[in-house]
Amino acid sequence: MNKIIIIGAGIIGMLSARLLAKAGAGVTIIEQGYAGQESSWAGGGIISPLYPWRYQDAVTHLAQWGQKHYPELLNDIHQSSGIDPEFIQSGLLYLDIEDELEQAQLWEKAHAYEFTTLSGCALKEVEPSLNFSAMASEQQAWFTPSIAQVRNPRLVRSLREDLRRLNVPIKQQTQALSFITQNGQLQGVVTDKGKFYADQVVLAGGAWSARLLEKYMQAPQIAPVKGQMIVFKAQPDVVSRIVLSKGRYVIPRKDGRVVIGSTLEFNDFDKTTTRDVLEELKQEAYRIIPALKNYPVEKQWAGLRPGSIDGIPYIGEHPELKNLFINAGHFRNGVVIGYASCQLLVDQLLGNTPIIDPRPYGLSDERLVNDCNDIDLRLAI
Ligand SMILES: Cc1cc2nc3c(=O)[nH]c(=O)nc-3n(C[C@H](O)[C@H](O)[C@H](O)COP(=O)(O)OP(=O)(O)OC[C@H]3O[C@@H](n4cnc5c(N)ncnc54)[C@H](O)[C@@H]3O)c2cc1C
């Protein structure tokens, strides 16, 4: 039985651990903070890339595999953990995409997506709470009814509980510092709480992944991109669809709370929230769903996305250290593309036929850097 250490207990580390444990591997997770409290807690949980036509096929292939297999996985985790990750097929309404409509329609045909044009009464029927008074009578919207969401804090709690039942230990408050090697062979991980030995190591450290590697070897081009969010304590049915307009989204949760996001900020590892963004997100919420003016903002928070060039994650073995595998850099789409990325990684670790062609995600020379200060994702967005 292979002994595997996973660095990082976000959705990527925990889902990888689940798949490996179910395949019979002996897995331990090392987490510098607490399980599922970083980006995977902070995210919106939309099971679709926003504006999916803007992405390369490498992202689309992972997203489509995930969209197909998520319902079964989430049902399974719900049953085994007793915690409902709140998978809801809310559908996604796009407003204000006239400028890229042709590209969106071509993409939708190529990928067999249901993408319905709505206006007037039909639009009102699908989402009565939109700001109709501010809309021109001919304004159109585009609707993909199959798009679903999951509630991040519950997803990570259910995954954590599921791992407990599968006897996968999570060593919290334990930071991976370096790798144990002998004659060029990986033997395990050095942490601030001692050494952990293993046959294989998976780095699923989210936004922190490149910082750990750059001290010892070439690193993937992954850097933190902050996203601030707010949540309204509203009531069920104030809004029922996920609505996306001008880069801002509204996500209605099962209990009536409504999440609004999100910013893209380049401030290194700073997670502070700001008053300006709170005000801006509130105004955007009122612009899209005026009824939200009647409800208080309950909370504001920020998370650090593991930003990468074009949003294509790094999945595979490091070329400089055999048996060190990476699964990181999922950027804005770690939920929707995360499941397929974990399956693809596990296929490689166990020598199984991969679910999709792994080459676009590999750690080729041109995707690696010697110095994290050379990573500039502003150019990639
Ligand atoms: C505001 C916001 C909105 C988002 N919305 C969506 C969305 O709607 N849909 C979607 O698909 N995606 C969304 N995302 C993106 C998604 O949340 C991320 O891509 C995903 O959570 C990344 O998961 P991860 O496990 O790689 O990272 P993380 O959840 O950050 O986990 C990495 C873990 O590794 C640990 N770690 C790092 N280094 C070490 C070390 N040296 N030793 C030990 N532990 C270490 C960290 O402490 C952390 O817990 C959003 C993200 C944000 C911030």
PDBQT file of the ligand as one rigid body, heavy atoms in Angstrom, charges set to zero:
ROOT
HETATM    1  C1  LIG A 401     -13.793  35.040  -3.398  1.00  0.00    +0.000 C 
HETATM    2  C2  LIG A 401     -13.632  33.728  -4.136  1.00  0.00    +0.000 A 
HETATM    3  C3  LIG A 401     -14.674  33.263  -4.940  1.00  0.00    +0.000 A 
HETATM    4  C4  LIG A 401     -14.535  32.041  -5.615  1.00  0.00    +0.000 A 
HETATM    5  N1  LIG A 401     -15.609  31.533  -6.314  1.00  0.00    +0.000 NA
HETATM    6  C5  LIG A 401     -15.496  30.338  -6.950  1.00  0.00    +0.000 A 
HETATM    7  C6  LIG A 401     -16.615  29.757  -7.615  1.00  0.00    +0.000 A 
HETATM    8  O1  LIG A 401     -17.730  30.308  -7.591  1.00  0.00    +0.000 OA
HETATM    9  N2  LIG A 401     -16.453  28.561  -8.261  1.00  0.00    +0.000 N 
HETATM   10  C7  LIG A 401     -15.240  27.919  -8.278  1.00  0.00    +0.000 A 
HETATM   11  O2  LIG A 401     -15.143  26.864  -8.907  1.00  0.00    +0.000 OA
HETATM   12  N3  LIG A 401     -14.168  28.434  -7.626  1.00  0.00    +0.000 NA
HETATM   13  C8  LIG A 401     -14.255  29.618  -6.967  1.00  0.00    +0.000 A 
HETATM   14  N4  LIG A 401     -13.187  30.153  -6.303  1.00  0.00    +0.000 N 
HETATM   15  C9  LIG A 401     -11.893  29.494  -6.412  1.00  0.00    +0.000 C 
HETATM   16  C10 LIG A 401     -11.747  28.303  -5.497  1.00  0.00    +0.000 C 
HETATM   17  O3  LIG A 401     -12.296  28.602  -4.237  1.00  0.00    +0.000 OA
HETATM   18  C11 LIG A 401     -10.260  27.941  -5.386  1.00  0.00    +0.000 C 
HETATM   19  O4  LIG A 401      -9.719  27.748  -6.671  1.00  0.00    +0.000 OA
HETATM   20  C12 LIG A 401     -10.088  26.648  -4.584  1.00  0.00    +0.000 C 
HETATM   21  O5  LIG A 401     -10.686  26.781  -3.324  1.00  0.00    +0.000 OA
HETATM   22  C13 LIG A 401      -8.623  26.304  -4.429  1.00  0.00    +0.000 C 
HETATM   23  O6  LIG A 401      -8.548  25.188  -3.570  1.00  0.00    +0.000 OA
HETATM   24  P1  LIG A 401      -7.154  24.747  -2.955  1.00  0.00    +0.000 P 
HETATM   25  O7  LIG A 401      -7.407  23.554  -2.155  1.00  0.00    +0.000 OA
HETATM   26  O8  LIG A 401      -6.138  24.672  -4.051  1.00  0.00    +0.000 OA
HETATM   27  O9  LIG A 401      -6.690  26.004  -2.069  1.00  0.00    +0.000 OA
HETATM   28  P2  LIG A 401      -7.004  26.378  -0.537  1.00  0.00    +0.000 P 
HETATM   29  O10 LIG A 401      -8.414  26.194  -0.197  1.00  0.00    +0.000 OA
HETATM   30  O11 LIG A 401      -6.418  27.734  -0.321  1.00  0.00    +0.000 OA
HETATM   31  O12 LIG A 401      -6.194  25.290   0.265  1.00  0.00    +0.000 OA
HETATM   32  C14 LIG A 401      -4.790  25.231   0.284  1.00  0.00    +0.000 C 
HETATM   33  C15 LIG A 401      -4.398  24.822   1.690  1.00  0.00    +0.000 C 
HETATM   34  O13 LIG A 401      -2.998  24.539   1.729  1.00  0.00    +0.000 OA
HETATM   35  C16 LIG A 401      -2.504  24.960   2.978  1.00  0.00    +0.000 C 
HETATM   36  N5  LIG A 401      -1.044  25.122   2.849  1.00  0.00    +0.000 N 
HETATM   37  C17 LIG A 401      -0.398  25.928   1.986  1.00  0.00    +0.000 A 
HETATM   38  N6  LIG A 401       0.952  25.805   2.150  1.00  0.00    +0.000 NA
HETATM   39  C18 LIG A 401       1.144  24.898   3.143  1.00  0.00    +0.000 A 
HETATM   40  C19 LIG A 401       2.306  24.371   3.775  1.00  0.00    +0.000 A 
HETATM   41  N7  LIG A 401       3.540  24.759   3.432  1.00  0.00    +0.000 N 
HETATM   42  N8  LIG A 401       2.134  23.452   4.757  1.00  0.00    +0.000 NA
HETATM   43  C20 LIG A 401       0.889  23.037   5.125  1.00  0.00    +0.000 A 
HETATM   44  N9  LIG A 401      -0.248  23.534   4.559  1.00  0.00    +0.000 NA
HETATM   45  C21 LIG A 401      -0.121  24.443   3.580  1.00  0.00    +0.000 A 
HETATM   46  C22 LIG A 401      -3.252  26.270   3.221  1.00  0.00    +0.000 C 
HETATM   47  O14 LIG A 401      -3.221  26.637   4.593  1.00  0.00    +0.000 OA
HETATM   48  C23 LIG A 401      -4.636  25.937   2.712  1.00  0.00    +0.000 C 
HETATM   49  O15 LIG A 401      -5.501  25.458   3.729  1.00  0.00    +0.000 OA
HETATM   50  C24 LIG A 401     -13.309  31.326  -5.557  1.00  0.00    +0.000 A 
HETATM   51  C25 LIG A 401     -12.283  31.796  -4.732  1.00  0.00    +0.000 A 
HETATM   52  C26 LIG A 401     -12.446  32.985  -4.018  1.00  0.00    +0.000 A 
HETATM   53  C27 LIG A 401     -11.342  33.442  -3.112  1.00  0.00    +0.000 C 
ENDROOT
TORSDOF 0
